[in-house]
């Protein structure tokens, strides 16, 4: 239904005259008459009684109220969208796969510019948010251990800082031999099988987890088939362990009685290795925001007691 027909019908209701309404709208009388006839045909209703001094019919009067309300709603919606677009244009966009409430609260306190989180696809390439111009700042897996990714970051003019802000958990089926351990130790993990997210993420996960837990554990790896974190609702890890962000795993597994989550190793929490990345030649406002984001994430490390990397990482060094 064309909004101009509604606007013309509302204007007609004020005059009940095709001539006067056409003059107000600066259109031909015949055009106005045709438009209202088209509106009646589309609705299957008679809105104007042309044989009774162009009075509105009962259906016409009822439709008039709805037409006014519809246009008012449309106008206010367009105004809100325009306002959002104008506000969004000044926001710093932060791409993060699993932002947390604690991160959002900290950034709200410390960032002196408006910001918004930008969703990252579960299996997208690391630099996709920058390549598609969807983000000004991005939290990525720790690319510093991958020469190819380091070169790609350099070619894109990106700078990055390491950080480990989000606690991780080890997920396992309740039937796993380690599921009954009240205190999981590094010794328990020796030779364990680890499920990676997918075949594509196999090498990334292998390197990062070895760095996180220690290559001396001689972990074995098998590719999984995760398409998104929501797969944790139904995933069967079999005899393997799966490492995921604690907040995300808790969200999807908290009602599963067949899955056990372990968030301590030798009594200490552990975190996922990430980097904060941004363009070196970005607007100074964005560069300053990126430095603040990194500082906030380092503070989260301290709050979660993740900054001291403990024996797991020292053993890998």
C-alpha positions in Angstrom: 0.0 0.0 0.0 1.5 3.3 -1.1 1.8 5.8 1.7 1.0 8.7 -0.7 -2.5 7.2 -1.1 -2.9 7.4 2.7 -1.6 10.9 2.9 -4.0 12.0 0.1 -7.0 10.3 1.7 -6.2 12.0 5.0 -6.0 15.4 3.3 -9.3 14.6 1.4 -11.0 13.9 4.8 -10.4 17.6 5.8 -12.1 19.0 2.7 -14.5 16.3 1.4 -13.8 17.9 -2.0 -11.6 16.5 -4.8 -11.0 20.0 -6.2 -9.9 21.6 -2.9 -7.8 18.7 -1.9 -6.1 18.5 -5.3 -5.4 22.2 -5.0 -3.8 21.8 -1.6 -1.7 18.9 -2.8 -0.7 20.5 -6.1 -2.0 17.5 -8.1 -4.7 17.1 -10.7 -8.2 16.4 -9.5 -8.4 13.3 -11.8 -5.1 12.0 -10.3 -6.5 12.3 -6.8 -9.7 10.6 -7.7 -7.8 7.8 -9.3 -5.6 7.3 -6.3 -8.4 7.1 -3.9 -10.3 4.7 -6.2 -7.1 2.6 -6.3 -6.9 2.6 -2.5 -10.6 1.5 -2.3 -9.9 -1.3 -4.8 -6.9 -2.5 -2.9 -8.8 -2.5 0.4 -12.0 -3.9 -1.0 -13.8 -1.1 0.9 -15.8 2.0 -0.2 -14.2 4.9 1.6 -16.0 7.9 -0.1 -19.7 8.2 -0.9 -19.4 10.1 -4.2 -23.2 10.3 -4.4 -23.6 11.9 -1.0 -21.4 15.1 -1.3 -18.2 13.0 -1.1 -18.9 12.1 2.6 -16.8 9.4 4.2 -18.6 6.1 4.6 -18.5 4.4 8.0 -15.7 2.2 6.7 -14.0 5.3 5.5 -14.2 7.0 8.9 -12.8 3.9 10.6 -10.0 3.6 8.1 -9.2 7.3 8.5 -8.3 6.7 12.2 -6.1 3.8 11.3 -4.4 5.6 8.4 -3.5 8.5 10.7 -2.1 6.1 13.3 -0.2 4.2 10.7 1.5 7.3 9.3 2.3 8.6 12.7 3.9 5.3 13.6 5.8 5.2 10.4 7.0 8.8 10.8 8.2 8.1 14.4 9.9 4.9 13.3 11.8 6.7 10.5 12.8 9.4 12.9 14.2 6.8 15.4 16.0 5.1 12.6 17.5 8.4 11.4 18.6 9.2 15.0 20.1 5.8 15.4 22.0 6.1 12.1 23.3 9.5 13.1 24.3 8.3 16.6 25.8 5.0 15.2 28.0 7.1 12.8 29.9 8.4 15.7 30.2 5.1 17.6 33.4 3.1 17.9 32.6 -0.4 16.7 34.2 -3.2 18.7 34.1 -6.7 17.2 33.9 -9.4 19.8 32.8 -13.0 19.5 31.5 -13.3 23.1 31.3 -9.9 24.8 30.5 -10.1 28.5 28.5 -8.0 30.9 31.7 -7.1 32.9 33.4 -5.9 29.8 30.4 -3.8 28.7 30.2 -2.3 32.2 33.9 -1.4 32.3 33.9 0.1 28.8 30.8 2.2 29.7 32.7 3.6 32.6 35.9 4.4 30.9 35.4 5.0 27.2 34.8 8.7 26.6 33.2 8.0 23.2 30.0 6.0 22.4 30.6 2.4 21.3 28.8 -0.6 20.2 29.6 -4.3 20.0 29.7 -5.8 16.5 29.0 -9.5 16.2 31.7 -11.7 14.8 30.8 -14.9 12.9 31.8 -18.0 14.7 34.1 -19.3 11.9 34.9 -16.2 10.0 38.5 -15.3 9.1 40.3 -13.3 11.8 40.5 -10.0 9.9 37.1 -10.1 8.3 35.7 -7.4 10.5 38.3 -5.0 9.2 38.2 -6.2 5.6 34.4 -5.6 5.5 34.7 -2.3 7.4 32.4 -3.7 10.2 34.7 -2.8 13.1 37.2 -0.2 14.2 38.6 -2.5 17.0 38.5 -6.3 17.2 39.2 -8.9 19.8 40.9 -11.8 17.9 42.6 -15.0 18.8 46.2 -14.5 19.7 47.7 -14.2 16.2 51.3 -13.6 17.4 52.0 -17.3 17.3 51.1 -17.6 13.6 53.6 -16.1 11.1 51.1 -16.0 8.3 48.6 -14.1 10.4 51.3 -11.7 11.6 52.2 -10.9 8.0 48.6 -10.4 7.1 48.1 -8.1 10.0 51.1 -6.1 9.0 49.9 -5.9 5.3 46.6 -4.4 6.6 48.3 -1.9 8.8 47.0 -3.4 12.0 48.6 -3.2 15.4 47.7 -5.5 18.2 48.2 -6.1 21.9 48.0 -9.4 23.8 45.4 -9.9 26.5 43.8 -12.8 28.3 40.6 -11.3 29.8 37.9 -14.0 29.6 38.0 -17.1 31.9 37.9 -20.4 30.1 36.4 -23.8 31.1 37.1 -27.4 30.1 33.9 -29.1 29.0 33.5 -32.9 29.1 30.8 -35.5 29.1 29.8 -36.6 32.6 31.0 -40.1 31.6 34.6 -38.8 31.1 37.1 -40.3 33.6 38.1 -36.7 34.7 34.5 -35.6 35.3 34.6 -36.9 38.9 37.7 -35.0 39.8 36.9 -32.2 42.2 40.3 -30.5 41.6 41.6 -30.8 38.1 45.4 -30.7 37.8 47.8 -30.3 34.9 48.9 -33.9 35.6 45.3 -35.0 35.0 45.5 -33.5 31.5 48.6 -35.3 30.4 48.0 -37.0 27.1 44.3 -35.9 27.0 42.3 -35.7 23.8 41.2 -32.2 22.9 38.3 -31.5 20.5 38.9 -28.4 18.3 36.0 -26.3 17.0 36.3 -27.6 13.5 38.7 -28.9 10.8 39.3 -25.3 9.8 40.2 -24.2 13.3 42.3 -27.3 14.0 45.8 -25.8 13.7 44.7 -22.5 15.5 43.2 -24.4 18.4 46.2 -26.8 18.7 48.7 -24.0 18.9 46.8 -21.8 21.2 45.8 -24.6 23.6 49.4 -25.9 23.7 50.5 -22.4 24.6 47.8 -22.0 27.2 48.1 -25.4 29.0 51.7 -26.4 28.1 53.1 -28.3 25.2 54.8 -30.7 27.7 51.3 -32.3 28.3 51.5 -33.8 24.8 47.8 -33.3 24.2 46.2 -35.0 21.2 43.7 -33.1 19.0 40.7 -34.1 16.9 38.6 -31.7 14.8 35.0 -31.2 15.9 32.1 -29.9 13.8 31.0 -26.8 15.8 29.1 -24.3 13.6 28.3 -21.9 16.5 28.5 -21.8 20.3 24.8 -22.8 20.4 25.9 -26.2 19.3 27.0 -26.6 23.0 23.3 -27.3 23.7 23.6 -30.7 22.0 27.3 -31.3 21.4 28.7 -34.8 22.3 32.4 -34.5 23.2 32.8 -38.2 23.4 36.2 -39.1 25.1 37.6 -35.6 24.3 37.7 -32.3 26.2 36.5 -29.0 24.8 37.8 -25.6 25.9 35.5 -22.6 25.6 34.8 -19.2 27.1 33.4 -19.8 30.6 30.4 -17.4 30.2 29.4 -18.9 26.9 29.8 -22.5 28.0 27.9 -21.8 31.2 25.0 -20.2 29.3 24.6 -23.2 27.0 25.5 -26.1 29.3 24.1 -25.0 32.7 21.0 -27.2 32.2 22.8 -30.2 30.7 23.3 -33.0 33.3 25.4 -34.9 30.9 28.2 -32.3 30.7 30.6 -31.2 33.4 32.6 -27.9 33.3 35.9 -27.4 35.0 37.1 -23.8 35.5 40.2 -24.4 37.6 43.5 -26.1 36.9 45.6 -26.7 40.0 43.2 -24.4 41.7 43.8 -21.5 39.4 41.5 -20.0 36.7 42.8 -19.9 33.2 42.0 -17.6 30.3 41.8 -17.7 26.5 44.8 -15.9 24.7 43.5 -13.0 22.6 44.7 -9.8 21.1 43.1 -6.4 20.7 43.7 -5.1 17.2 43.1 -1.9 15.4 44.4 0.1 12.4 47.6 2.0 13.1 46.4 4.9 10.9 42.9 5.1 12.4 41.4 8.3 13.6 43.1 9.4 16.9 39.7 9.0 18.6 39.7 5.3 17.6 43.3 4.7 18.6 42.6 6.2 22.0 39.5 4.0 22.4 41.5 0.9 21.4 44.1 1.7 24.1 41.3 2.1 26.6 39.7 -1.2 25.5 43.1 -2.9 26.0 43.5 -1.3 29.4 40.0 -2.5 30.5 40.7 -6.0 29.3 44.0 -6.1 31.3 42.0 -5.0 34.3 39.6 -7.9 33.7 42.6 -10.2 33.8 43.4 -8.9 37.2 39.8 -9.1 38.4 39.5 -12.7 37.2 43.0 -13.5 38.6 44.1 -14.5 35.1 47.1 -12.2 34.7 49.5 -14.5 36.7 49.7 -17.2 34.0 50.8 -19.9 36.5 52.6 -23.1 36.0 50.6 -24.0 32.8 52.1 -21.3 30.7 55.5 -21.2 32.4 55.9 -24.9 31.5 55.2 -24.0 27.9 57.7 -21.1 27.8 
